[in-house]
Amino acid sequence: ALLTFVTTHADEGAAKLLEDELETLREKYGAQRVAGYFHIGNEDASGIADLLQHLVILAGGLKGMDSLFLPSYKALRDHIRGQRREKSSPLTITREEWDRLAESTGVQGWECERALG
């Protein structure tokens, strides 16, 4: 996952992170994961437009952003629908079976939690 660091209160005179502080973050989290740093204002919203543009660009590069549903979701749906077509298929599945099916189609654990509520 990419990380973007944000400090606030620029409009109230709060200091930006120094380059050595940013370097410490890069060392701690990995330079390839640190996607940006922004110093924004609270009252005047200075820097918010740049931060928003940065986040939109990052989000646009995420896997699956070119379709309404991730390919892994479609694969999971198709697999479950295929099982339902079998006459001997149970009406429900266990959580363990759900987890196994999700993993086999590439759906991540946190996505399953979100889907199951």
N, C-alpha and C positions, 0 to 999 in steps of 0.2 A: 504494500500500500504506500502511496505517495503521501508525504507530509507537507503541510503548509503551516508555517508559524506566523502568528499574529500578535502584536503588542498593541495596546490601546492608550488612549489619553494623549495622543500626539498634540491635540489642540490645547491641552492644558500644560504642555511643556515636558511631558514624560519623555525620558531619553529612549532612543532607539537602541536595539541590541548592538553591541560593538562587534566588529568583525571576528574578534577572538571568541566571543560568546556564540556567534553563528558557527564558527569552526568547531566548537565544542559540541554543538547540536549535530553537526555533520558527522563527527567522529562517533558520537553516541548512537545515532540512528542509521548511519550510513549515508554517505554523500549522494548516492544514487537515489535515495528515498526522499531527500529534502528537495521539494519542488519549488519552494519559494518562501519569502519572508516579507511581511507587510506591517507597517506601523500606521495605524489609523486613528482618526479623531472620534471622540464620542459625541460631542455636541455638534460639531460642524460636518461630521461624516466624511472628513477628508480621507482620501485613500480607499474609500469603500468601492468606488467604481473600478479602480484598478484591481482590487481584491476580487470583486465579482467577475470581472473579465478573466482573471487568472483561473478561478474555479470553474467557469464555464468551459474554458479550453481544456482543463484537466479532465472534467467530466466527459467531454466529448471524446476523449481518448480512451475511456474505459471500455473494457470488453463488453460487447452486447449493446452498446449505445446506439447502434445502427438499426435496432429492431425493437418492437414494442415489448417482446418477451425474450429473455435469454435463451439461446439454443438448448441449454441444459434443462430449462423448464419445459420446453417443447418436447424434448426427448423423454422426460419423466412422464408428462401427460400422455404421450403416445404409448409408452410402455404400459401405463395403468389402463388406458383404454383397450389395449390389446388383451390384457388379462381379463377385462370385463366381458370381452366377447366369448370367452370360454365358458361353456355351460357349468363346469365344475368350479368356477371361480367363486371364492367367498364374497359376500356382500361388503365386508369390511376387511381391513388389514391391520395387523398389529403395528405398534410404533417401531418395533425392531425391523419389521418388513419394510415399512416406510423409509426408515433410515438406510437400509440396505439398497432399496431401489433408488433413492436419491443419490447415494454415493456412487452407484453404478452408472448413473447418467450425468454425473458431474455437478449436481446441485450441492452447494456447500452447506454445512451444518447450520450456520446462522440464517441462511435463506430458508431452511426447513422450519426453524423456529418461527420465523416471520410468517411463513405460509400457514402454519398450524395455529398461530395465534398464541 
